[in-house]
Amino acid sequence: MMIQNKTIAIIGGGPGGLSLARLLQMAGAEVTVYERDQNSDVRIQGATLDLHEDSGLKTIRKAGLMEAFLAHFRPGADKMRVVDRAAHIHFDDHRTKPAEDFGDADFRPEIDRGPLRKILLAALQPGTVVWDRQFISMTQTDQVWTIQFQNGETATADLVIGADGARSRIRPYLTDIKPFYSGITMVEGTIYDAAINSPRIYELLKGGKIFALGDSKTLIVSSKEAGAMSFYTGCKTAESWVVDSGIDFKDNTQLLHWFQQEFSGWDPIWQELFAHEKTSFIPRPQYCMPLTQTWTAQANLSLIGDAAHLMPPFAGEGVNMAMLDALELSECLRGNQFSDLQSAIAHYELKMRERAAATAKMTLEQTESLHSEKALDNMLRMFSEEPS
Ligand SMILES: Cc1cc2nc3c(=O)[nH]c(=O)nc-3n(C[C@H](O)[C@H](O)[C@H](O)COP(=O)(O)OP(=O)(O)OC[C@H]3O[C@@H](n4cnc5c(N)ncnc54)[C@H](O)[C@@H]3O)c2cc1C
């Protein structure tokens, strides 16, 4: 194995980085994950994730974690309702969709980010993840990287993998290609004790997902573990809207006021999502890596996940791509089919960029479709064309 006697540093303990660590450890490699979060108990915000049979779930299976996944995914959370701005239901999985059907390519079980991280962490050897290590910079001497962290600590590694997400600090060591703005900015929020704090939307959600479409805008709501709900709006805005709008995103009164104006023709039921004083909001302009991006492979550095191929979330592919990257990179590194590390990495990166470009193209089309005047018709047509 080419990576025998090599120390591998993975920067970032998200789904991509932890999957890679697990798969490399299964092959006997020496791996450390450096993660900026303070510890494993940090409450992870954000929408739930649906894993796909040929990517996310495939990686879970190869990592020997299907049993743990079955114990932690949320049955029924994948069931979707497509509604209009008046909250009238036009499509309802709850009426038609069978219960979980693992092995069926159309079954996309949902898991929260926290439990997914826990499953992956529990599968790693003790001490694999070093917390409170925010990557700042690195230098190379005789093919060995010296890594500098925010807290003054350093580490060395023969091979560095950037799994540090959308704003990767590792990526500039490989390429200066930057993502472009997709035209959509999301505002994301999470409501805890949703049955009490947003009862009407909670009832409409029915433990699944809501896609509300209208006026070229989206409002997507997902149920989460422990009675919580996450949601995000999607609106066409200028790239600089977050600053130009003048909104203080920590001031919930301002957010409610913005929502009432921006979604003025929508049923007041939706305002429940913005009315709770404890909800914290995060504005998220959505970026995408150029579909034609390329770079020269290095012998001791590579990227996986959002760091390699950021894309908007409107096709639910990001985490699946990150986990499949982990699987494919691990297979290239552990096999004997390549003469050296640079060839193995080059092979992985070529396939990864091709796959990500095709997925990002589909995602951009979906993003446009969901934010068009005909969004509801487009989505209903898509479901009616799906094989049953
Ligand atoms: C609102 C929203 C909804 C989404 N919904 C879906 C969905 O339904 N389905 C889907 O497939 N995808 C979805 N995505 C996309 C998905 O979250 C990402 O594609 C996925 O998390 C990428 O995984 P990753 O491991 O590459 O990066 P991340 O999950 O971003 O993990 C990166 C890790 O690196 C750490 N890190 C960052 N910088 C540093 C540093 N300098 N030093 C050390 N550590 C660092 C971070 O703390 C984090 O733990 C959504 C995204 C958003 C914003």
The ligand as an SDF file (V2000), in Angstrom:
LIG
                    3D

 53 58  0  0  0  0  0  0  0  0999 V2000
  -28.7110   25.0100    4.4550 C   0  0  0  0  0  0  0  0  0  0  0  0
  -28.0150   23.8560    3.7930 C   0  0  0  0  0  0  0  0  0  0  0  0
  -28.7350   22.7170    3.4780 C   0  0  0  0  0  0  0  0  0  0  0  0
  -28.1100   21.6320    2.8810 C   0  0  0  0  0  0  0  0  0  0  0  0
  -28.8320   20.5250    2.5980 N   0  0  0  0  0  0  0  0  0  0  0  0
  -28.2360   19.4600    2.0360 C   0  0  0  0  0  0  0  0  0  0  0  0
  -28.9540   18.2720    1.7510 C   0  0  0  0  0  0  0  0  0  0  0  0
  -30.1500   18.1700    2.0180 O   0  0  0  0  0  0  0  0  0  0  0  0
  -28.2970   17.2270    1.1840 N   0  0  0  0  0  0  0  0  0  0  0  0
  -26.9690   17.3170    0.8660 C   0  0  0  0  0  0  0  0  0  0  0  0
  -26.4070   16.3370    0.3420 O   0  0  0  0  0  0  0  0  0  0  0  0
  -26.2560   18.4040    1.1410 N   0  0  0  0  0  0  0  0  0  0  0  0
  -26.8500   19.4860    1.7070 C   0  0  0  0  0  0  0  0  0  0  0  0
  -26.1190   20.6060    1.9720 N   0  0  0  0  0  0  0  0  0  0  0  0
  -24.7000   20.6160    1.6170 C   0  0  0  0  0  0  0  0  0  0  0  0
  -23.8750   19.8050    2.6170 C   0  0  0  0  0  0  0  0  0  0  0  0
  -24.0720   20.3390    3.9150 O   0  0  0  0  0  0  0  0  0  0  0  0
  -22.4090   19.8520    2.2520 C   0  0  0  0  0  0  0  0  0  0  0  0
  -22.2450   19.5840    0.8920 O   0  0  0  0  0  0  0  0  0  0  0  0
  -21.6300   18.8170    3.0720 C   0  0  0  0  0  0  0  0  0  0  0  0
  -21.7470   19.0980    4.4560 O   0  0  0  0  0  0  0  0  0  0  0  0
  -20.1650   18.8340    2.6500 C   0  0  0  0  0  0  0  0  0  0  0  0
  -19.4260   17.9960    3.5000 O   0  0  0  0  0  0  0  0  0  0  0  0
  -17.8830   18.2960    3.7680 P   0  0  0  0  0  0  0  0  0  0  0  0
  -17.4230   17.2300    4.6800 O   0  0  0  0  0  0  0  0  0  0  0  0
  -17.1940   18.4880    2.4630 O   0  0  0  0  0  0  0  0  0  0  0  0
  -17.8580   19.7380    4.4450 O   0  0  0  0  0  0  0  0  0  0  0  0
  -18.5390   20.2690    5.7840 P   0  0  0  0  0  0  0  0  0  0  0  0
  -19.7320   19.4970    6.1520 O   0  0  0  0  0  0  0  0  0  0  0  0
  -18.6860   21.7410    5.5870 O   0  0  0  0  0  0  0  0  0  0  0  0
  -17.4510   19.9820    6.8860 O   0  0  0  0  0  0  0  0  0  0  0  0
  -16.2590   20.7360    6.9430 C   0  0  0  0  0  0  0  0  0  0  0  0
  -15.6600   20.5640    8.3190 C   0  0  0  0  0  0  0  0  0  0  0  0
  -14.4000   21.2520    8.3260 O   0  0  0  0  0  0  0  0  0  0  0  0
  -14.3100   22.0550    9.4840 C   0  0  0  0  0  0  0  0  0  0  0  0
  -13.4390   23.1830    9.1350 N   0  0  0  0  0  0  0  0  0  0  0  0
  -13.7380   24.2360    8.3430 C   0  0  0  0  0  0  0  0  0  0  0  0
  -12.6850   25.0540    8.2380 N   0  0  0  0  0  0  0  0  0  0  0  0
  -11.7050   24.5020    8.9870 C   0  0  0  0  0  0  0  0  0  0  0  0
  -10.3600   24.8840    9.2680 C   0  0  0  0  0  0  0  0  0  0  0  0
   -9.8210   26.0280    8.7790 N   0  0  0  0  0  0  0  0  0  0  0  0
   -9.6030   24.0850   10.0620 N   0  0  0  0  0  0  0  0  0  0  0  0
  -10.1330   22.9230   10.5710 C   0  0  0  0  0  0  0  0  0  0  0  0
  -11.4130   22.5200   10.3450 N   0  0  0  0  0  0  0  0  0  0  0  0
  -12.1650   23.3120    9.5550 C   0  0  0  0  0  0  0  0  0  0  0  0
  -15.7510   22.4470    9.7980 C   0  0  0  0  0  0  0  0  0  0  0  0
  -15.9130   22.8040   11.1610 O   0  0  0  0  0  0  0  0  0  0  0  0
  -16.5100   21.1750    9.4280 C   0  0  0  0  0  0  0  0  0  0  0  0
  -16.5790   20.2850   10.5060 O   0  0  0  0  0  0  0  0  0  0  0  0
  -26.7210   21.7070    2.5690 C   0  0  0  0  0  0  0  0  0  0  0  0
  -26.0000   22.8520    2.8710 C   0  0  0  0  0  0  0  0  0  0  0  0
  -26.6380   23.9230    3.4740 C   0  0  0  0  0  0  0  0  0  0  0  0
  -25.8330   25.1790    3.7910 C   0  0  0  0  0  0  0  0  0  0  0  0
  1  2  1  0
  2  3  1  0
  2 52  2  0
  3  4  2  0
  4  5  1  0
  4 50  1  0
  5  6  2  0
  6  7  1  0
  6 13  1  0
  7  8  2  0
  7  9  1  0
  9 10  1  0
 10 11  2  0
 10 12  1  0
 12 13  2  0
 13 14  1  0
 14 15  1  0
 14 50  1  0
 15 16  1  0
 16 17  1  0
 16 18  1  0
 18 19  1  0
 18 20  1  0
 20 21  1  0
 20 22  1  0
 22 23  1  0
 23 24  1  0
 24 25  2  0
 24 26  1  0
 24 27  1  0
 27 28  1  0
 28 29  2  0
 28 30  1  0
 28 31  1  0
 31 32  1  0
 32 33  1  0
 33 34  1  0
 33 48  1  0
 34 35  1  0
 35 36  1  0
 35 46  1  0
 36 37  1  0
 36 45  1  0
 37 38  2  0
 38 39  1  0
 39 40  1  0
 39 45  2  0
 40 41  1  0
 40 42  2  0
 42 43  1  0
 43 44  2  0
 44 45  1  0
 46 47  1  0
 46 48  1  0
 48 49  1  0
 50 51  2  0
 51 52  1  0
 52 53  1  0
M  END
$$$$
